[in-house]
Amino acid sequence: MHDADLERSQFVERLTAAQQPLFAYISTMLGGSSHVQDVLQDTNLDLWAKADEYDPDQPFLRWAYRFAYYRILVHRKAQVTTKLVFTEEVLSAVDKRFRDQDEAQNERLQALGECLERLSTQQRKLLRMKYEERMSLKSMGRQLNTTEDQLASRFYRIRQGLLRCIRFRIGEAMG
Amino acid sequence: MQTQEELFARIVADVVDGVATDADVAELNAMFDENPQWLEKYVDQCDAHYLLQWRLTPATGVPQIESIELPEAVVASRRNNPLWLSRVAAGVAIAATAAIAFWLGTWWIATTKLIATVNLIATVTRLDDVEWADGNQESQHGSRLTPGTIAASAGTCELTLDSGVVVACEAPFELELVDPMRINLVTGRLRAKVPPHAKGFAIDTRDSWLVDQGTEFGVDASKQGGTSVFVFDGKVDVQAKSHHKQTAIRRLLRGEALRMMVNESSMERVMQIVSEDSRLGWSTDSSDSLISVADNIRGPDSLKYYEVVPRGFAEDVMAFVDRPYEWNGINNRGLPPMLRGADYVKTFIDDRHASTIRITLTIMEPVDLFVFLDDRAAPPEWLLRDFEDTGEKIGLDEKPTEFYPGGDRLGVGPGDSVDQIYHVWRRQLQEPGMVALGAISGSSGRGGGRRSMYGIAARRLPVDASVAP
């Protein structure tokens, strides 16, 4: 394969692999806005346009977050007069958190799989209902005879526990 | 009254579900302002949520670049460098569309866009020491895959198709991803777990068509020809391919298996599989186990297979191939030490009434051979003759099923929810060889005809005990 062709191939692969982290990055900053896909699409466009400027020896995600951050600021500016949005201080703090863990995605995903196996049957059932069967808290509440607030608190604690477990495992793996 | 943490948990739930209101965002801004730890917790929650979505909801959770719209300007700037398109063309289809908009009844605005479509259909969700074969898709954990060949010479990997089907493959294997609902397995072993909404998922091999009907199953496509299919849960429709004739579709249920050969246009019984401590969890290679098992009552048309579990006897292990029942210690002392870690055979509970059954065990090394007999059945003649009652007992924990409502629930650990008591019988075999076990039907015990099938286990003799005097 020609060098330039190989580079393009690697770029496509990295852009593809970056979609989920970019989606999480933008969603977190937009606080669940329905415009996440639009901002992601704009970010992808920018990344395609600047593909030649990407240095394959550099971490792709950190480079891509720059473009996403810019697109988020543009979006925020357009929204700020009509809708409540996070302050720039919040966005900056979120950006820093994502950059700090940008290249550990694969290890984190693998650790998540191991941590899921340690959950109780009931916790796994809740996750299956929400993430695999895509049930809303409302319908889960009806089926499990509990309130949405109680379910929200349970998911909050499950996520908290999983993240602690992931960090422990990553830390363990790093020695 | 709702605590601040409960309020925060509720807002986070709204945010990740995409239904947060302005009031939610205002509340979050105020909390972040009041104490930066809330911001840390917010990012933690989002972080964990999107990881979970990535892992568990591949069909919708992973955003895809299946329709990146490239403006004319971007495309034009690339036209002088055709190389960028050559890779794109490999997995990316380029289409030109004209979008025409009507504006205020007076203006026609026409723009032309190029739409690049990357057809991504699966995600690599686990890799264990994989060495990819040359010339195929090389992927990392989390990589998204396009249709095409994927092959490895070592290791195991797990792919999650966008249909929700999870496929674990063990090298060496070669398969072609056709679309999220179809795989061509050229060679190798895999285990597929198909969620209910992906019913109809199909695997094509040289010898057979397999169409899932909501299940978990294993497939072994041999390089030399021949495909074996094992159903671990649910059901699968299989059809042998034939050069000469139309073959019938067979439906396999839990605990059933078939081997198909295209050259012979045949389907034949698979007598046993061996459980493995691996991602796939099964193998047809019995060289790692002390026992090999066969019986006399099923001809080649039978679909039932025994399962041998090397070193697997422990609390809460499955007892039978055809029921979700478990072996357990009868009290908190647990299973008798002599049985822990033994090789064991999952038999068929339905054979409890087979009056002419003869199970033949091939024993590979000197062993203590154990038979577990339901307390409700009287010991049959062959057991009294060849085995001794050790005085030890173990329990069977039964789970009610649609057709067999016995038991209450599956307990966890020893002494929890034990439904039946089994006596442990032993026979010491100083030499490798063959042993025949008979039926329990016909023997009259206190159960008035109600009893379960016996269990079988073997434990290697210590070296000094295996030396003949």
Interface residues (C-beta under 8 A of the other chain):
Chain A: H2 A4 D5 R8 S9 V12 E13 L15 T16 A17 Q19 Q20 L22 F23 A24 S27 T28 G31 G32 S33 S34 V36 Q37 L40 Q41 N44 L45 W48 A49 A51 K83 L84 V85 F86 T87 V90 A93 V94 R97 Q105 N106 R108 L109 Q110 L112 G113 L116 L127 R128 Y131 E132 R134 S136 L137 E148 D149 L151 A152 S153 F155 Y156 R159 Q160 L162 L163 I166
Chain B: Q2 E5 E6 F8 A9 R10 V12 A13 D14 V15 V16 D17 G18 V19 A20 D22 D24 V25 A26 L28 N29 F32 P36 L39 E40 K41 Y42 V43 D44 Q45 C46 D47 A48 H49 Y50 L51 L52 Q53 W54 R55 L56 T57 T60 G61 V62 P63 Q64 I65 I68 E69 L70 P71 V74 S77 N81 L83 W84 S86 R87 V88 A90 G91 V92 V118 L120 T125 R126 Q140 H141 G142 S143 R144 G164 P195
